[in-house]
């Protein structure tokens, strides 16, 4: 059975890189050797494998990779550290204009 991997590398500049590959060990080695000068990690070497998850279906792996690429650094760190309880909390909108963050003010007239 072939496995597919979604992985998180920590780059030398403390940035997390998320990738997908069927041969994880080879791919991490390629990142560190710098086989592709156009690669995001090329100027951020060395990189270190911090987390990975295996998948049987490539479509599931690709979906998950695209999902966590958009996550904040804090959310990726929660995943790396197995702090799954933090993930929903870190997903909440923190903007002042978000309805959860607006205080109810009874003295304010309705619009």
C-alpha positions in Angstrom: 0.0 0.0 0.0 1.4 3.4 -1.0 1.4 6.2 1.6 1.2 9.9 1.0 2.6 12.4 3.5 1.7 15.9 4.6 4.6 17.4 6.5 5.7 20.5 8.2 9.3 21.7 8.1 10.8 24.3 10.2 13.1 26.5 8.2 16.3 28.2 9.5 14.4 31.5 9.6 11.7 29.9 12.0 9.1 29.8 9.2 7.0 26.7 8.8 6.8 25.1 5.4 4.0 22.7 4.6 4.3 20.1 1.9 3.0 16.9 0.4 4.9 13.9 -1.0 4.8 10.2 -1.3 8.5 9.7 -0.3 8.9 11.8 2.8 12.5 11.0 3.6 13.7 11.7 0.1 11.8 15.0 -0.1 13.2 16.3 3.2 16.7 15.4 1.9 15.9 17.3 -1.3 14.9 20.4 0.6 18.1 20.3 2.6 20.4 19.6 -0.4 18.7 22.4 -2.3 18.0 20.6 -5.5 15.7 23.3 -6.8 16.9 26.9 -6.5 13.3 28.1 -7.1 12.0 26.2 -4.1 10.6 28.2 -1.2 13.0 26.5 1.2 16.1 26.9 -0.9 17.2 30.1 0.8 15.9 29.0 4.2 18.1 25.9 4.7 18.7 23.9 6.7 15.2 22.7 7.3 14.0 20.2 10.0 11.1 17.9 9.8 8.8 18.9 12.7 5.6 17.0 11.9 4.0 14.6 9.4 0.8 12.7 8.9 0.4 9.8 6.5 -2.6 9.2 4.2 -3.7 6.3 2.1 -5.6 8.4 -0.4 -3.6 11.1 -2.2 -6.7 13.4 -2.5 -7.1 13.4 1.3 -3.5 14.4 1.7 -3.7 17.1 -0.9 -6.9 18.5 0.7 -5.2 18.5 4.2 -2.0 20.1 2.9 -3.9 23.0 1.3 -5.9 23.4 4.5 -3.0 23.7 6.9 -0.9 25.9 4.5 -3.4 28.7 5.3 -3.1 28.2 9.1 -1.3 30.7 11.3 2.0 29.9 12.9 0.3 29.4 16.3 -2.2 26.9 14.8 0.6 25.0 13.1 2.5 24.8 16.4 -0.6 23.5 18.1 -0.8 20.7 15.6 2.9 20.0 15.9 2.6 19.8 19.7 -0.6 17.7 19.6 -2.6 20.5 21.3 -5.7 19.6 19.4 -7.9 21.4 21.9 -6.3 24.7 20.9 -7.2 24.4 17.2 -10.8 25.6 17.5 -9.8 28.4 19.7 -7.0 29.5 17.3 -9.5 29.4 14.5 -11.8 32.0 15.9 -11.9 35.4 14.4 -10.1 38.0 16.5 -11.1 41.1 14.6 -12.7 43.9 16.6 -15.6 44.0 14.2 -16.5 40.4 14.6 -19.8 39.9 16.3 -18.3 37.9 19.2 -15.9 40.7 20.0 -18.5 43.5 20.1 -19.6 44.5 23.5 -23.3 44.8 24.2 -23.9 48.4 25.1 -27.5 49.2 26.2 -26.8 52.9 26.1 -26.1 52.8 22.4 -29.1 53.6 20.3 -30.2 50.9 17.8 -29.5 51.6 14.2 
